[in-house]
Amino acid sequence: MKIETNNLNAEFYLASLALGILEAMKQQVIHPEVGIWSLGRVQSLDQIQDTSVISDELKYVIGCFDEIDVWSSLDPKNAFEKQQTMIEELKAICLEILKKLSYKNMSLTIKLSMSDYDLN
């Protein structure tokens, strides 16, 4: 599967995706490790960090996906509580990002291809 959108829409779609993954982790529908690998390990993470199209706030959120599971090894006794706190903070940032966006200039369209897509 491959999803494409205009760069003007990237902030909306990535913030929405991050928010959904964070909520699923909070509700314990998915393990934090799944969340990390779903967005924190995006193949083009360097491109996200280097672009001016994505806000620093969203870059921060995406960068933090890698840190959510770290509490399991650093402080196993309090890991769940610390993960939940971090997830809530990141969700709040995503919601603020979505509130600040100007939707007037966005087409909010995506192109979805369900054909096989090779990452190599």
C-alpha positions as CSV (number, residue, x, y, z in Angstrom):
1,M,0.0,0.0,0.0
2,K,1.1,3.5,-0.7
3,I,-0.4,6.8,0.4
4,E,0.4,10.1,-1.2
5,T,-0.7,13.7,-0.5
6,N,0.3,17.2,-1.2
7,N,3.0,18.6,1.2
8,L,0.5,21.2,2.3
9,N,-1.6,18.4,3.8
10,A,1.3,16.5,5.4
11,E,1.0,18.2,8.8
12,F,-2.7,17.3,9.0
13,Y,-2.3,13.7,8.1
14,L,0.8,13.0,10.1
15,A,-0.6,14.7,13.2
16,S,-3.8,12.8,12.8
17,L,-1.9,9.5,12.4
18,A,0.2,10.3,15.4
19,L,-2.8,11.1,17.5
20,G,-4.6,7.9,16.6
21,I,-1.5,5.7,17.4
22,L,-1.0,7.5,20.7
23,E,-4.6,7.0,21.6
24,A,-4.4,3.3,20.8
25,M,-1.3,3.0,23.0
26,K,-3.1,4.9,25.8
27,Q,-6.1,2.5,25.6
28,Q,-3.7,-0.4,25.5
29,V,-5.1,-1.6,22.2
30,I,-1.5,-1.7,20.9
31,H,1.7,-2.1,22.8
32,P,4.0,1.0,22.9
33,E,6.6,-0.9,20.9
34,V,4.1,-1.3,18.0
35,G,3.5,2.5,18.1
36,I,7.3,3.1,18.0
37,W,7.7,0.9,14.9
38,S,4.6,2.3,13.2
39,L,5.6,6.0,13.1
40,G,8.8,6.4,15.0
41,R,10.7,4.4,12.5
42,V,9.3,5.9,9.3
43,Q,11.6,5.1,6.4
44,S,12.1,8.8,5.6
45,L,12.4,10.1,9.1
46,D,15.4,12.2,8.1
47,Q,13.3,13.8,5.4
48,I,10.7,14.7,8.0
49,Q,13.3,16.2,10.4
50,D,14.9,18.2,7.5
51,T,11.8,19.7,5.9
52,S,10.2,23.1,6.6
53,V,6.8,21.6,5.7
54,I,6.4,19.9,9.1
55,S,6.3,22.0,12.2
56,D,8.9,21.6,14.9
57,E,6.1,20.5,17.3
58,L,5.2,17.6,15.1
59,K,8.8,16.7,14.5
60,Y,9.2,16.6,18.3
61,V,6.1,14.3,18.6
62,I,7.4,11.9,16.0
63,G,10.8,11.9,17.5
64,C,9.4,11.0,20.9
65,F,7.7,7.9,19.6
66,D,11.1,6.2,20.0
67,E,11.3,7.2,23.6
68,I,7.8,6.0,24.9
69,D,9.0,2.4,25.4
70,V,12.3,3.4,27.0
71,W,10.6,3.6,30.5
72,S,10.1,-0.2,30.4
73,S,13.9,-0.7,30.7
74,L,14.7,2.4,32.8
75,D,12.0,2.2,35.4
76,P,10.0,-1.0,35.1
77,K,8.1,-0.4,38.3
78,N,6.7,2.9,37.1
79,A,6.9,2.4,33.4
80,F,3.2,2.3,32.7
81,E,2.5,5.5,34.6
82,K,5.3,7.3,32.9
83,Q,4.4,6.1,29.4
84,Q,0.8,7.2,30.0
85,T,2.0,10.7,31.1
86,M,4.2,11.0,28.0
87,I,1.4,9.8,25.7
88,E,-1.0,12.3,27.1
89,E,1.5,15.1,26.6
90,L,2.2,14.1,23.0
91,K,-1.6,13.8,22.3
92,A,-2.1,17.3,23.6
93,I,0.6,18.6,21.3
94,C,-1.1,16.8,18.3
95,L,-4.4,18.4,19.2
96,E,-2.9,21.8,19.4
97,I,-1.2,21.3,16.0
98,L,-4.6,20.3,14.5
99,K,-6.3,23.3,16.0
100,K,-3.8,25.7,14.6
101,L,-3.9,24.5,11.0
102,S,-5.5,26.6,8.3
103,Y,-7.8,24.2,6.5
104,K,-8.8,26.8,3.9
105,N,-5.7,26.2,1.8
106,M,-5.7,22.4,2.1
107,S,-7.3,20.1,-0.4
108,L,-7.3,17.3,2.2
109,T,-7.0,14.7,-0.5
110,I,-4.9,11.6,-0.6
111,K,-4.1,9.1,-3.3
112,L,-4.2,5.5,-2.0
113,S,-2.8,2.7,-4.0
114,M,-3.4,-0.8,-2.7
115,S,-1.0,-2.4,-5.2
116,D,2.2,-4.0,-3.7
117,Y,4.7,-1.4,-2.7
118,D,8.3,-2.5,-2.2
119,L,10.3,-0.4,0.2
120,N,13.7,-1.3,-1.3
